[in-house]
């Protein structure tokens, strides 16, 4: 047993700062768990979670998020910078709430913005080149075969199917359209009017489960189903010139300044296409507010698979081949997860690898490969 002394500034205000000492008792297995993720902390923060209630009545998709049906759903916390604590919180507020029934997932978003503008009007134009609101969803939680839907203040939709993340040479299929998708936007102010100050804009979406059904896999949720999901807001800095909104240019290059990316669940880096970093969506048919999301044990196991993945990619960049053993990656073959010993294995060649993890009680072995594809393998006991 080791005792660590930590001095922490936990109470701050404009007038005073109180510092005090906290004695933290950590067991050896806890120290080991902390140390193993060192160097990758921004990729292993705990994602946000949301318990979505079942509704017997579907909301009208008209952009009005103040209707009674939405009062039963809770707003998410305010969006943060995509890099999380590495950057300051956004100056403009964004929130989302959700409901579900037997056919659709319903999403409401409120986007505070004193200057609401949009110009792109054609379906599948690259909407993120303007201010927009974006949804990313991986119903199967494999890190592959996921969906992206973007919308601007004109209710122009850009919908994509991703075979796998771009980092793994995935293809973005913009020719895919979400069948049955219904969306609506309502502006609290006047669109494209630089002479006034707006409150912002709101979005409603109805996403049929049949629209996000990869292959023959069933994606209709039930009570207790967990999906991976995240939301992003793209916001550009603009100036007003001749009554129009013009993106601010970089003085050195003459190019548009890079956009701001504000998200519900922090990614830890400027890239939305890390599905393993998205938040957790728990479907519940309980009407009371007594359902609390608890991190599934399997998700805690998968953290070690993702650690192997990131370490292998780093090893490959440095050595032009994959490591052949866990030892080369500085990892052990056994880890304690919730006081259960888990076996971690690595099978690798120079150009491919698969990592596996399970415990003695669990009949499912989870795997990850060099493309970041995660799947369960059922073993016979």
Order of alpha helices (4+ residues) and beta strands (2+ residues): beta-beta-alpha-beta-beta-beta-beta-beta-beta-beta-beta-beta-beta-beta-beta-beta-beta-beta-alpha-beta-beta-beta-beta-beta
